[in-house]
Amino acid sequence: MVAPHIRLSQSAEYRENYIVQENKLWCRFCNVEIDHERKNSVDKHIKTLKHLNNKNKNNSNLLIQRTLPSFENTLN
């Protein structure tokens, strides 16, 4: 079983698109939980039309508000 923060540390692209919150992997742009245990699921979501559109909008309303614990997990 791969922890979400380990999955996040595997790639700069993952760190750009995902955050860890309460031991779950979330898309920064789509506000959906991603199955972090399967690398294929993480990779597929980045390529979806919904994700690409949300990311390209660059609308701050779509971003997940980070909590202090999730920020601390990212730093560790």
Secondary structure, 3 states (H helix, E strand, C coil): CCCHHHHHHCCHHHHHHEEEECCEEEECCCCCEECCCCHHHHHHHHCCHHHHHHHHHCCHHHCCCCCHHHHHHHHC
